[in-house]
Amino acid sequence: MTRSFLMALAFIALVTPAIASQSSAYDRLKAHEPPERIFSAENRNESWATRIESAIRGALGRDLHQLVPKATIAKLDCRTTICELHIKRASEDDAEVQKTLNMVPPARGFMRRADANGEAVYFLVFDDDMRSPDKYEDWYRKMRAKRLARLRSAPHPDDPVPSLDKLPKE
């Protein structure tokens, strides 16, 4: 074997694990990896995490305040493609918090985990298209407008979302 061929093989061997480890939390979750493991394995991308946290706090915080006034975002910690979200709420508000998240999902995928200290715990997972905070903010705005329009025009009684009279105006 030639030296350049061996160097190419060595490069592929070095790069392949790095590429594999960069798959999004969304892809890893679809492969049935527990979100807690994904979260603990990811490093924090400070610039992405800070902007995504701000966007989520603004949008979700506004909807929670309007729809479930006693519920608040107690903790939001984002990494690179996943966030851990804790929502403090009274137990009687639990269903309304879930309906608010169902109304406009704050990420491509989200899943609820066991409560911790009286807080509902969610993991929000993002795909490759959302690695850019600008793309995420644009996706969220469009998704929110589309979901609210659909809920207003064709509400279904079995939709696990807030009632029509409680939907946000904007």
C-alpha positions in Angstrom: 0.0 0.0 0.0 1.2 3.5 -0.7 1.9 6.0 2.0 -0.8 8.4 0.8 -3.4 5.6 0.8 -2.4 4.7 4.4 -2.6 8.3 5.4 -6.1 8.6 3.8 -7.2 5.6 5.8 -5.8 7.0 9.0 -7.6 10.3 8.3 -10.9 8.5 7.8 -10.4 6.5 11.0 -9.8 9.8 12.9 -12.7 11.8 11.3 -15.4 9.1 11.3 -16.0 9.0 15.1 -16.1 12.9 15.2 -18.7 13.0 12.4 -20.8 10.3 14.1 -20.7 12.1 17.4 -21.9 15.3 15.8 -25.3 13.8 14.8 -28.1 15.9 16.2 -30.0 15.0 19.4 -33.1 14.6 17.2 -31.4 11.8 15.2 -30.0 10.2 18.3 -33.4 10.3 20.0 -35.0 8.7 16.9 -32.4 5.9 17.4 -33.9 5.4 20.9 -31.0 6.9 22.8 -32.3 8.3 26.2 -32.4 12.1 26.2 -30.6 12.2 29.6 -27.6 10.4 28.0 -27.6 12.7 25.0 -27.8 15.8 27.2 -25.0 14.7 29.6 -22.7 13.7 26.6 -23.0 17.0 24.8 -20.8 20.0 25.5 -22.3 23.4 25.7 -22.0 25.5 22.6 -22.1 28.9 24.4 -23.1 31.1 21.4 -25.9 28.7 20.2 -27.1 27.8 23.7 -27.4 31.4 24.8 -29.4 32.5 21.8 -31.7 29.4 21.8 -32.3 29.8 25.5 -33.3 33.4 25.0 -35.6 32.5 22.1 -37.3 29.7 24.1 -37.6 31.9 27.2 -39.2 34.6 25.1 -41.7 32.6 23.1 -42.6 29.9 25.6 -42.4 32.2 28.5 -44.9 34.5 26.9 -47.3 31.7 26.1 -47.0 30.2 29.6 -47.6 33.6 31.2 -50.8 34.0 29.1 -52.2 30.5 29.3 -50.9 29.2 32.6 -50.1 32.4 34.7 -48.8 30.5 37.7 -46.3 28.4 35.6 -42.8 29.7 35.0 -39.6 28.4 33.4 -37.5 27.4 36.4 -34.5 26.1 34.5 -33.4 26.1 30.9 -30.0 24.6 30.0 -29.1 24.1 26.4 -26.0 22.3 25.0 -25.4 21.9 21.3 -28.6 20.2 19.9 -30.6 19.5 23.1 -32.0 21.5 26.0 -33.3 20.5 29.4 -36.3 22.6 30.5 -37.9 22.7 33.9 -41.3 24.3 34.3 -42.5 25.1 37.8 -46.2 24.8 38.1 -49.0 23.8 40.5 -50.0 20.2 40.1 -53.5 21.3 39.0 -51.9 23.3 36.2 -50.0 20.3 34.8 -52.4 19.5 32.0 -52.5 23.2 30.9 -48.7 23.3 30.8 -48.7 20.2 28.6 -51.4 21.7 26.3 -49.3 24.8 26.0 -46.3 22.9 24.8 -48.5 20.8 22.5 -50.0 24.0 21.0 -46.6 25.1 19.6 -43.8 22.6 20.2 -40.7 24.5 21.2 -38.4 22.2 19.3 -38.4 19.6 16.5 -39.0 17.0 19.2 -39.7 17.2 22.9 -40.3 14.6 25.6 -41.4 14.8 29.1 -39.5 13.0 31.8 -40.1 12.4 35.5 -40.9 15.4 37.6 -38.1 16.8 39.7 -38.7 18.9 42.8 -42.3 19.8 41.8 -41.1 20.8 38.3 -42.1 19.3 35.0 -39.0 18.2 33.2 -38.7 18.2 29.4 -35.9 17.6 26.9 -36.1 19.6 23.7 -34.2 18.2 20.8 -33.1 20.0 17.7 -32.1 18.7 14.3 -29.3 19.9 12.0 -31.5 22.6 10.5 -31.7 24.3 13.9 -28.0 24.5 14.6 -28.3 28.1 13.5 -30.3 30.2 16.0 -31.6 32.4 13.2 -33.0 29.3 11.4 -34.5 28.1 14.7 -36.2 31.5 15.4 -37.5 31.5 11.8 -38.8 27.9 12.1 -40.5 28.7 15.5 -42.2 31.8 14.2 -43.5 30.0 11.1 -44.5 26.9 13.1 -46.3 29.0 15.7 -48.3 31.0 13.1 -49.2 27.8 11.2 -50.3 25.9 14.3 -52.3 28.7 15.7 -54.0 29.3 12.3 -54.9 25.6 12.0 -56.2 25.4 15.6 -58.4 28.5 15.0 -59.7 27.4 11.6 -60.2 23.7 12.3 -60.1 22.9 16.0 -60.6 19.4 16.9 -62.1 18.5 20.3 -59.5 15.9 20.9 -56.5 18.2 20.3 -54.5 18.2 23.5 -54.1 22.0 23.3 -55.7 25.0 25.1 -59.3 25.7 24.3 -60.0 28.0 21.4 -61.0 30.9 23.7 -57.6 30.7 25.4 -55.3 30.6 22.3 -52.9 33.5 22.1 -54.1 36.4 20.0 -50.9 37.0 18.0 
